[in-house]
Amino acid sequence: MSFVVHFVTPETAALPDPLRADQDASHPPAELTADEIAAWDELHPRLVELLPPGAHDVARNHFSRQLVHDQSGLLVTWTHDEPEASLPFWSVNASPETFGVLVRVTEAIESATGLIGVDEISHARFLDHHDDVMASFEAIADGFEEAMDSQTVLGWLRSLFHKQR
């Protein structure tokens, strides 16, 4: 599971529940337009600069562009009318440093596109309250970590080794 910042038009962002409105819209797969490709090509170097070392492209086709930082899992996806930035609910990602990168990536995308980054926790503009969102992210990530520790074979094995020490 990942935390996602969706980039929507200012009109959609102003709605009472912008993500619901965006989900209700039909989004059939569509090729990127020439303008969307040009916007990505212009923004891409800035995103690489903002992400920690080791960021690399994972997709570059007619339908999307993707840039990922493997260590944090931070992924920027550029698709027709649906750019987004996502961050896995890993407890190590609930840090000011990682959220700082997400804030700077969001600022860069908003500045380059005029779109507004709306997050899935508050269903509001991420940049307006990212500190509150980080606290919620941390609680969710901790919950996932506890579930993994108690409900997976790896978690069960890890608990055996921790008990023997």
Phi, psi and chi 1 to 4 in degrees:
 res  aa     phi    psi   chi1   chi2   chi3   chi4
   1 MET       -  143.3  -64.6  -80.1  -52.6      -
   2 SER  -131.5  152.8  -67.8      -      -      -
   3 PHE   -86.4  133.5  167.5   73.0      -      -
   4 VAL  -127.6  136.8 -179.3      -      -      -
   5 VAL  -105.8  114.8  176.1      -      -      -
   6 HIS   -94.1  140.1  -60.6  -90.5      -      -
   7 PHE  -103.2  116.7  -66.2   88.8      -      -
   8 VAL  -124.7  166.1  -60.0      -      -      -
   9 THR   -66.0  156.2   65.1      -      -      -
  10 PRO   -57.6  -34.1  -26.8   35.2      -      -
  11 GLU   -64.7  -42.8  -63.1   79.2   22.4      -
  12 THR   -68.5  -39.9  -60.1      -      -      -
  13 ALA   -62.9  -26.8      -      -      -      -
  14 ALA   -80.5   -9.5      -      -      -      -
  15 LEU   -71.5  156.9  -64.3  172.1      -      -
  16 PRO   -56.6  -37.3  -22.9   31.1      -      -
  17 ASP  -134.8   84.0 -169.4  -11.5      -      -
  18 PRO   -62.7  -32.3   16.7  -24.9      -      -
  19 LEU   -73.1  -35.6  -65.3 -177.2      -      -
  20 ARG   -64.2  -44.4  169.7  158.1  -79.1  171.8
  21 ALA   -60.3  -40.6      -      -      -      -
  22 ASP   -69.8  -36.8 -167.9   52.8      -      -
  23 GLN   -68.7  -32.5  -71.7  173.3  -12.5      -
  24 ASP   -71.3  -21.3  -68.9  -16.2      -      -
  25 ALA   -75.1  148.6      -      -      -      -
  26 SER   -77.2  130.4  174.9      -      -      -
  27 HIS  -128.7   67.8  -65.1  -72.9      -      -
  28 PRO   -66.4  149.6   23.3  -30.0      -      -
  29 PRO   -56.5  133.5  -19.5   28.1      -      -
  30 ALA  -141.8  147.9      -      -      -      -
  31 GLU   -68.1  150.5  -69.1 -172.1   11.8      -
  32 LEU   -63.4  142.3  -69.3  167.3      -      -
  33 THR   -81.8  165.8   65.3      -      -      -
  34 ALA   -59.5  -38.4      -      -      -      -
  35 ASP   -65.8  -39.7  -71.9  -16.8      -      -
  36 GLU   -67.0  -39.3  -70.9  168.3  -29.6      -
  37 ILE   -65.9  -42.8  -67.9  170.2      -      -
  38 ALA   -63.0  -41.1      -      -      -      -
  39 ALA   -62.5  -44.0      -      -      -      -
  40 TRP   -62.6  -46.9  173.0 -100.5      -      -
  41 ASP   -60.6  -33.9  -71.2  -15.3      -      -
  42 GLU   -75.8  -38.0 -173.4  174.1  -40.6      -
  43 LEU   -81.0  -30.7 -177.2   59.5      -      -
  44 HIS   -50.2  -50.2 -176.1  -90.8      -      -
  45 PRO   -60.1  -35.3  -18.5   27.4      -      -
  46 ARG   -66.7  -41.8  178.1   73.7  178.9  128.5
  47 LEU   -64.7  -42.1  -65.2  173.6      -      -
  48 VAL   -60.6  -39.4  170.3      -      -      -
  49 GLU   -65.2  -37.4  179.5 -177.1  -61.2      -
  50 LEU   -77.0  -34.1  -68.3  171.7      -      -
  51 LEU   -74.8  152.4  -69.8  170.6      -      -
  52 PRO   -61.7  161.1  -21.2   32.0      -      -
  53 PRO   -53.2  143.8  -24.7   33.2      -      -
  54 GLY   102.6   -2.1      -      -      -      -
  55 ALA   -68.5  142.9      -      -      -      -
  56 HIS  -151.9  160.1   61.0   92.1      -      -
  57 ASP   -75.1  140.5  -67.2  -49.7      -      -
  58 VAL  -118.6  -17.6  -70.1      -      -      -
  59 ALA  -146.7  139.3      -      -      -      -
  60 ARG  -156.4   92.5 -172.7  175.3 -176.8   90.2
  61 ASN  -141.5 -170.8   56.2   48.8      -      -
  62 HIS   -64.8  -22.3  -63.1  -64.3      -      -
  63 PHE  -103.6  -22.3  -63.5   95.9      -      -
  64 SER  -160.3  165.8   68.9      -      -      -
  65 ARG  -131.9  140.8  -56.7  -71.1 -168.3  -93.9
  66 GLN  -139.4  139.9  -72.9 -174.7  -48.8      -
  67 LEU  -129.0  130.5  178.9   65.0      -      -
  68 VAL  -131.8  148.2   68.4      -      -      -
  69 HIS  -109.1  108.9  176.3 -109.3      -      -
  70 ASP   -59.7  -43.2  -73.1  -29.7      -      -
  71 GLN   -61.5  -41.6 -170.8  173.3   -7.7      -
  72 SER   -94.7  -19.2   66.1      -      -      -
  73 GLY    79.9    3.9      -      -      -      -
  74 LEU   -62.3  125.4 -161.9  150.6      -      -
  75 LEU  -128.9  127.6  176.3   68.5      -      -
  76 VAL  -105.9  122.2  177.9      -      -      -
  77 THR  -115.8  131.5  -57.9      -      -      -
  78 TRP  -120.1  102.0 -158.4  -99.7      -      -
  79 THR  -123.9  169.7   57.3      -      -      -
  80 HIS   -58.4  117.7  177.4   67.6      -      -
  81 ASP    60.1   13.7  -76.5  -20.0      -      -
  82 GLU  -142.6   51.7  -65.6 -176.4   56.2      -
  83 PRO   -66.6  149.5   12.5  -15.2      -      -
  84 GLU  -156.6  158.6   63.3 -177.0   39.4      -
  85 ALA  -124.2  132.9      -      -      -      -
  86 SER  -130.8  153.4   60.6      -      -      -
  87 LEU  -141.1  121.1 -172.8   63.5      -      -
  88 PRO   -60.5  147.8  -19.5   30.0      -      -
  89 PHE   -77.1   64.5  -78.2  111.3      -      -
  90 TRP   -99.9  137.0  -59.1  -22.8      -      -
  91 SER   -60.7  -30.7   57.3      -      -      -
  92 VAL   -66.0  -19.8  -64.8      -      -      -
  93 ASN   -82.0  -10.1  -75.4  -17.9      -      -
  94 ALA   -85.9   56.5      -      -      -      -
  95 SER  -125.7  153.5   69.8      -      -      -
  96 PRO   -58.9  -33.9  -24.0   32.9      -      -
  97 GLU   -65.4  -49.5  -64.1   79.4   20.1      -
  98 THR   -66.9  -43.7  -57.5      -      -      -
  99 PHE   -66.7  -30.7 -105.0   72.0      -      -
 100 GLY   -61.6  -40.3      -      -      -      -
 101 VAL   -63.4  -44.7  170.9      -      -      -
 102 LEU   -62.5  -38.6 -176.2   57.4      -      -
 103 VAL   -62.0  -47.3  165.2      -      -      -
 104 ARG   -66.1  -37.6  -69.6 -173.5  -63.8  -81.4
 105 VAL   -63.5  -43.8  164.3      -      -      -
 106 THR   -62.5  -44.4  -59.6      -      -      -
 107 GLU   -59.1  -42.9  -70.9  169.4  -21.2      -
 108 ALA   -64.7  -43.1      -      -      -      -
 109 ILE   -67.7  -44.2  -67.1  171.2      -      -
 110 GLU   -59.7  -45.0  -75.6 -168.8    1.6      -
 111 SER   -63.7  -40.5  175.7      -      -      -
 112 ALA   -75.9  -27.6      -      -      -      -
 113 THR  -113.5  -22.6   64.3      -      -      -
 114 GLY    80.3    1.3      -      -      -      -
 115 LEU   -82.2  165.4  -61.5  173.2      -      -
 116 ILE  -114.6  130.5  -55.1  -63.5      -      -
 117 GLY   -83.0  113.3      -      -      -      -
 118 VAL  -110.6  127.2  175.2      -      -      -
 119 ASP   -94.4  160.9   69.8   80.1      -      -
 120 GLU   -83.1   -7.7  -69.8 -174.7  -24.6      -
 121 ILE   -86.6  -51.4  -69.6  177.3      -      -
 122 SER   -97.6  -13.9   68.1      -      -      -
 123 HIS    56.7   36.5  -71.4 -132.5      -      -
 124 ALA  -142.6  179.6      -      -      -      -
 125 ARG   -63.7  119.1 -176.0  170.4 -175.1 -114.5
 126 PHE   -56.9  -43.7  172.9   65.0      -      -
 127 LEU   -67.1  -18.9  -66.1  178.3      -      -
 128 ASP   -77.1  -17.4  -70.0  -15.4      -      -
 129 HIS  -156.8   38.1   55.1  -87.7      -      -
 130 HIS   -62.1  -26.9   55.4   84.0      -      -
 131 ASP   -65.9  -42.7  -70.1  -27.7      -      -
 132 ASP   -65.0  -40.4  -65.2  -26.2      -      -
 133 VAL   -64.4  -37.9  171.4      -      -      -
 134 MET   -61.6  -39.4 -172.0  177.2   93.4      -
 135 ALA   -63.5  -41.8      -      -      -      -
 136 SER   -66.8  -41.9  -64.2      -      -      -
 137 PHE   -56.4  -45.7  178.8   98.1      -      -
 138 GLU   -60.5  -43.3 -175.6  174.4   15.9      -
 139 ALA   -64.5  -42.0      -      -      -      -
 140 ILE   -65.4  -44.9  -66.9  166.8      -      -
 141 ALA   -60.8  -41.8      -      -      -      -
 142 ASP   -62.0  -39.7  -72.5  -14.3      -      -
 143 GLY   -63.4  -42.0      -      -      -      -
 144 PHE   -64.3  -40.9  -83.5  124.1      -      -
 145 GLU   -63.9  -42.6 -169.5  168.4  -43.4      -
 146 GLU   -62.7  -42.0  -72.8  175.8   24.6      -
 147 ALA   -63.9  -42.2      -      -      -      -
 148 MET   -62.7  -41.2  -72.7  -68.0  -73.4      -
 149 ASP   -65.6  -32.0  -76.7  -12.4      -      -
 150 SER   -99.8  -17.1   65.6      -      -      -
 151 GLN  -116.7    4.4  -63.0  176.7    4.6      -
 152 THR  -120.5  159.4   65.6      -      -      -
 153 VAL   -62.3  -42.7  171.9      -      -      -
 154 LEU   -60.7  -43.4  180.0   58.8      -      -
 155 GLY   -63.1  -40.4      -      -      -      -
 156 TRP   -63.7  -45.6  176.7   74.2      -      -
 157 LEU   -63.2  -41.6  -71.7  172.3      -      -
 158 ARG   -61.3  -39.9 -171.5  172.3   20.4 -169.7
 159 SER   -65.7  -33.6   69.6      -      -      -
 160 LEU   -64.1  -44.7  -70.7  178.5      -      -
 161 PHE   -66.5  -37.1  -71.6  110.0      -      -
 162 HIS   -67.9  -32.2  -75.1  -70.5      -      -
 163 LYS   -72.7  -29.9  -73.4  179.2 -174.9  175.3
 164 GLN   -78.4  -16.0  -67.6  176.5    0.2      -
 165 ARG   -75.2      -  -72.1 -174.9  179.4  179.5
